[in-house]
Amino acid sequence: MIFLIDDNKNNKRANEFGVFFVEDGSYKSVLEPHSIVKKGSDLSFLQRADCILVHKTTEDCDATGTYIQNSHTVANDIIEKISDYGTNIPLVIFSNKMQNTEYSHIDNPNCIFQINKVLFYSRLYDFVAFFEKEKAIELRILAYGVNFAAAEADVLTNQLLNELISYLPDIAFKPSFIRPQLLESYYRYTGFSENYIEFFKDLEKSNITVRQFRENISIINESINLYGRNICNWTK
């Protein structure tokens, strides 16, 4: 079950974002929204969550269900204790005030540390529909959109190229110039069936320059964006 924690004041989800499937129960078997969470209430029900989506500034409610202005203890407890930023339960933190998406499928695949609320709700349907069909949490749909493979390839490409900035373009490229986890993650996007260890050995023996490697990565990324897969070679 995916739990959505958002005070949704004045039915903002529908009135401003045009999102109706949450309230109409279209996905009630996999999505459970909570707009009123009382301060000090028992949150143990969240322990069974497959994922928690929390509006960072969701206000606590008192015993009567009235919002307590500028009180956010429930949201903070969910983020910092119950989920512990994705360590215990996959987590997404969204807010109107967040302009940039902060997410890394490599460093912490189970937590989107921040995403703009409008962007979040524009992608929520695809995220929930994917979960219902595949029974899997795919945070990249929220972070990058339903075509996340190409979008993430762009992100990984930039990370790869940035790690080579300090190296002269005409020196021999060495795989050790790049973080192993980053290099392997990007390799998975190339679609080659070759064993990664064998690929790594071949890359070490390729004798290409840093410049050539950078050019190859750019070409590979263009291929993924154009064809949805890589049709180029890493070392030529």
Summary of the structure (lengths in Angstrom):
residues: 236
radius of gyration: 21.5
end to end distance: 46.9
largest distance: 70.7
contacts: 662
relative contact order: 0.10
helix: 44%
strand: 14%
